[in-house]
Amino acid sequence: VLSGKAVLTKNSLGYQKRQVFPPLVYLPGYQQGPPIHASAAVLIETGSGTVLFAKNHDLRRAPASTTKMMTAIVALEKGDLSKEIRVSRLAAGTPGSTIRLRAGDRLSLKELLEGMMLCSGNDGSMAVAEGVAGNVNSFVTLMNLKAKEIGALNTSFKNPHGLRAPSHFTTALDLALIARYAMANPRFARLVSKKTATLRWLDDQNKVMAIRNTNRLLWYLEGADGVKTGTTNEAGRCLVASASRDGRRFIAVVLNSGDRWGDCARLLEYGFS
């Protein structure tokens, strides 16, 4: 990496290789592809790390709730899904999308992760962070360490939910790397492929909530199996989408898109074709 930019080198076949971990191979003509509306986008094949399409893929942007992919990775690797977590006032008061948590509520980490990843509960993400690491700052430190380990070198997290914060940024390419890593974890893959779930509170057996995944592609794109939506005024409408067919998986990322469903569907179909 020189001056924050990826170093690309060509071999005799005209392919480009990114000289950072993990290795990625850029196909010739990767700047060309299907028409998309997003300000930044990328399409990769997960097995080989092949970049089939990229548009402003190294441009730093606000990630909105796509941040929660990393929150889930850290929680799954560091936490116990059966652990009972008591919701704090801080978590319950988190603004934005919610699973209607109240201070003193008790839920398992598994339930909180479902609420966080399927319907993007910001309150759930804060409860997860506090329950796994003891406090939000310690959890965010783990998020950033994991990002560097994965190779998402142009990423900085400041919270576990993705609401606007100074120096909270990533890139389309880094989100693809994070999703590539995450989808290799069977527990993560099962979580984000769920279309619906029912949350159950441990402190009140009568309190349940039926939730639905915000990722519409799960319902109409063949092979769609993840991963996360995100929307804020700063970030625009974002989507990290995964689909698998015949043993191959592609991941598409679109940031600040006027048609995130169509953009990702076109990119994924382009990959399979």
Phi, psi and omega per residue, in radians:
V1 nan 2.201 3.106
L2 -2.146 2.141 3.134
S3 0.940 0.623 3.080
G4 1.391 0.030 -3.117
K5 -1.921 2.554 3.140
A6 -1.210 2.475 3.057
V7 -1.609 2.101 -3.119
L8 -1.937 2.289 3.111
T9 -2.163 2.560 -3.130
K10 -1.813 2.521 3.005
N11 -1.832 -3.003 -3.040
S12 -1.150 -0.329 -3.140
L13 -1.573 -0.041 -3.135
G14 1.502 0.043 3.108
Y15 -1.368 2.624 3.121
Q16 -1.954 2.454 -3.118
K17 -2.162 2.271 3.133
R18 -1.409 2.175 -3.023
Q19 -1.528 0.869 3.029
V20 -2.451 2.885 3.120
F21 -1.513 2.435 -0.177
P22 -1.415 2.738 -3.080
P23 -1.149 2.437 3.046
L24 -2.213 2.521 3.109
V25 -1.967 2.196 -3.139
Y26 -1.656 2.084 3.107
L27 -1.191 2.555 3.038
P28 -0.988 2.359 3.139
G29 1.396 0.332 -3.084
Y30 -1.146 -0.266 3.099
Q31 -1.323 -0.249 -3.134
Q32 -1.795 2.545 3.141
G33 3.141 -2.822 -3.132
P34 -1.196 2.720 3.117
P35 -1.193 2.290 3.107
I36 -2.356 2.786 -3.093
H37 -1.744 -0.226 -3.004
A38 -1.187 2.621 3.062
S39 -1.252 -0.536 3.119
A40 -2.522 2.500 -3.090
A41 -2.803 2.786 3.051
V42 -2.743 2.645 3.068
L43 -2.304 2.185 3.115
I44 -2.268 2.682 2.975
E45 -1.714 2.210 -2.911
T46 -1.283 -0.602 -3.069
G47 -1.150 -0.780 -3.061
S48 -1.720 -0.262 -3.048
G49 1.294 0.445 -3.121
T50 -1.385 2.257 3.038
V51 -1.634 1.996 -3.112
L52 -1.647 -0.461 -3.140
F53 -2.656 2.484 3.095
A54 -2.650 2.410 3.084
K55 -2.454 1.977 -3.114
N56 0.883 0.663 -2.973
H57 -1.278 -0.299 3.095
D58 -1.797 0.138 -3.138
L59 -1.381 2.214 3.136
R60 -1.206 2.269 3.135
R61 -2.505 2.791 3.033
A62 -1.221 2.350 -3.043
P63 -1.644 -0.164 -3.051
A64 0.900 -2.462 -3.018
S65 -1.353 -0.024 2.973
T66 -1.101 -0.309 2.996
T67 -0.888 -0.610 -3.014
K68 -1.143 -0.272 3.016
M69 -1.037 -0.794 3.131
M70 -1.208 -0.633 3.077
T71 -1.008 -0.765 -3.136
A72 -1.190 -0.694 3.124
I73 -1.022 -0.884 -3.107
V74 -1.104 -0.733 -3.134
A75 -1.104 -0.724 -3.133
L76 -1.211 -0.594 -3.101
E77 -1.470 -0.490 -3.059
K78 -1.884 -0.297 -3.018
G79 -1.882 3.082 3.099
D80 -2.033 2.049 -3.056
L81 -1.024 -0.461 -3.120
S82 -1.521 -0.094 -3.090
K83 -1.090 2.359 3.072
E84 -1.474 2.223 -3.105
I85 -2.045 2.259 3.099
R86 -1.640 2.194 -3.062
V87 -1.299 2.265 3.129
S88 -1.524 2.935 3.053
R89 -1.109 -0.658 3.123
L90 -1.058 -0.831 -3.134
A91 -1.134 -0.801 -3.094
A92 -1.105 -0.486 -3.106
G93 -1.595 0.129 -3.135
T94 -1.164 2.238 -3.103
P95 -1.332 3.045 3.093
G96 1.535 -2.726 -3.093
S97 -1.024 2.503 -2.924
T98 -2.532 2.715 2.934
I99 -1.956 0.396 2.988
R100 1.038 0.784 3.078
L101 -1.341 2.570 3.049
R102 -2.128 2.618 3.112
A103 -0.985 2.291 -3.126
G104 1.701 -0.271 3.068
D105 -1.039 2.584 3.090
R106 -2.193 2.175 3.122
L107 -2.414 2.780 3.047
S108 -1.354 2.768 3.073
L109 -1.024 -0.649 3.122
K110 -1.018 -0.812 -3.124
E111 -1.141 -0.720 -3.130
L112 -1.139 -0.675 3.100
L113 -1.128 -0.676 3.094
E114 -1.117 -0.771 3.115
G115 -1.127 -0.598 -3.141
M116 -1.267 -0.761 -3.021
M117 -1.531 -0.595 -3.107
L118 -1.398 -0.895 -3.115
C119 -1.989 0.284 2.913
S120 1.085 0.680 3.133
G121 -1.147 1.981 3.086
N122 -1.161 -0.635 3.093
D123 -1.111 -0.657 3.091
G124 -1.118 -0.662 -3.132
S125 -1.164 -0.643 3.102
M126 -1.187 -0.713 3.107
A127 -1.112 -0.683 3.086
V128 -1.061 -0.850 -3.106
A129 -1.043 -0.808 -3.123
E130 -1.194 -0.659 -3.111
G131 -1.222 -0.558 -3.096
V132 -1.509 -0.753 -3.011
A133 -1.933 -0.092 -3.132
G134 1.653 -0.603 3.069
N135 -2.728 2.853 -3.031
V136 -1.177 -0.740 -3.099
N137 -1.046 -0.743 3.122
S138 -1.131 -0.656 3.134
F139 -1.172 -0.743 3.136
V140 -1.097 -0.620 3.052
T141 -1.032 -0.750 3.091
L142 -1.108 -0.664 3.108
M143 -1.048 -0.802 -3.098
N144 -1.241 -0.614 3.049
L145 -1.111 -0.720 3.141
K146 -1.165 -0.672 3.111
A147 -1.023 -0.776 3.137
K148 -1.164 -0.676 3.123
E149 -1.084 -0.690 -3.129
I150 -1.222 -0.505 -3.073
G151 1.907 0.150 3.069
A152 -1.445 1.380 -2.934
L153 -1.486 -0.101 -3.126
N154 -2.019 0.661 -3.049
T155 -2.224 2.442 3.055
S156 -2.479 2.081 3.115
F157 -1.794 2.469 3.091
K158 -2.099 -0.171 3.112
N159 -2.726 2.942 -3.081
P160 -1.596 0.022 -3.047
H161 -2.028 -0.498 3.092
G162 1.773 0.049 3.018
L163 -1.105 2.719 -3.022
R164 -0.966 2.313 3.087
A165 -2.690 2.537 3.094
P166 -0.995 2.370 3.089
S167 1.082 0.461 3.000
H168 -1.767 1.817 -3.033
F169 -2.651 2.871 2.994
T170 -2.746 -2.946 3.085
T171 -2.301 2.871 3.084
A172 -1.032 -0.718 -3.121
L173 -1.160 -0.757 3.131
D174 -1.096 -0.680 3.099
L175 -1.117 -0.617 3.088
A176 -1.157 -0.701 3.105
L177 -1.137 -0.728 3.116
I178 -1.106 -0.771 3.133
A179 -1.161 -0.666 3.104
R180 -1.043 -0.794 3.110
Y181 -1.126 -0.806 -3.055
A182 -1.126 -0.730 -3.075
M183 -1.219 -0.229 3.047
A184 -1.374 -0.187 3.077
N185 -1.599 1.977 -3.062
P186 -0.995 -0.597 -3.139
R187 -1.207 -0.696 3.072
F188 -1.133 -0.808 -3.112
A189 -1.047 -0.728 3.103
R190 -1.120 -0.701 -3.106
L191 -1.075 -0.887 -3.023
V192 -1.389 -0.185 3.103
S193 -1.528 -0.161 -3.129
K194 -1.217 2.277 3.080
K195 -1.408 -0.659 -3.123
T196 -2.465 2.860 3.064
A197 -2.780 2.907 3.073
T198 -2.167 2.068 3.126
L199 -1.493 2.417 -3.139
R200 -2.234 2.269 3.136
W201 -1.467 2.446 -3.134
L202 -1.396 -0.473 -3.091
D203 -1.545 -0.152 -3.128
D204 -2.617 1.770 -3.067
Q205 -1.127 -0.323 -3.140
N206 -1.514 -0.143 -3.109
K207 -1.673 1.955 3.109
V208 -2.360 2.763 3.106
M209 -2.485 2.133 3.045
A210 -1.445 2.239 -3.117
I211 -2.177 2.761 -3.082
R212 -2.293 2.407 -3.124
N213 -1.131 2.359 3.140
T214 -1.325 -0.169 -3.121
N215 -1.468 1.696 -3.073
R216 -1.122 -0.432 -3.089
L217 -1.068 -0.437 -3.141
L218 -1.040 -0.420 -3.076
W219 -1.604 -0.428 -3.011
Y220 -2.305 -0.106 3.107
L221 -1.780 2.200 -3.126
E222 -1.001 2.207 3.076
G223 1.440 -0.028 -3.122
A224 -1.037 2.299 -3.070
D225 -2.502 0.355 3.091
G226 2.802 -3.075 0.076
V227 -2.301 -0.867 -3.069
K228 -2.768 2.409 3.020
T229 -1.602 2.941 3.040
G230 -2.870 2.395 3.132
T231 -2.612 2.161 2.909
T232 -2.516 2.901 3.106
N233 -1.067 -0.667 -3.113
E234 -1.253 -0.779 -3.043
A235 -1.453 -0.423 -2.976
G236 1.335 -2.861 3.139
R237 -1.566 2.165 -3.044
C238 -2.184 2.729 3.086
L239 -2.721 2.313 2.907
V240 -1.906 2.082 -3.032
A241 -2.198 2.436 3.113
S242 -2.157 2.537 3.033
A243 -2.560 2.526 -3.118
S244 -2.238 2.363 3.064
R245 -2.563 2.335 3.037
D246 0.898 0.717 3.062
G247 1.421 0.062 3.109
R248 -1.997 2.492 3.091
R249 -2.200 2.348 3.017
F250 -2.043 2.566 3.072
I251 -2.167 2.222 3.090
A252 -2.002 2.443 3.092
V253 -2.218 2.253 3.026
V254 -2.268 2.328 -3.128
L255 -2.120 2.371 -3.114
N256 0.940 1.121 -3.087
S257 -1.970 2.398 3.029
G258 -1.377 -0.163 3.130
D259 -2.614 1.210 -3.033
R260 -1.135 -0.610 3.128
W261 -1.166 -0.857 3.141
G262 -1.147 -0.726 3.129
D263 -1.022 -0.882 -3.106
C264 -1.181 -0.673 3.115
A265 -1.075 -0.768 3.132
R266 -1.133 -0.725 3.131
L267 -1.119 -0.778 -3.120
L268 -1.146 -0.756 3.093
E269 -1.094 -0.653 3.082
Y270 -1.060 -0.731 3.115
G271 -1.093 -0.831 -3.106
F272 -1.200 -0.455 -3.116
S273 -1.482 nan nan
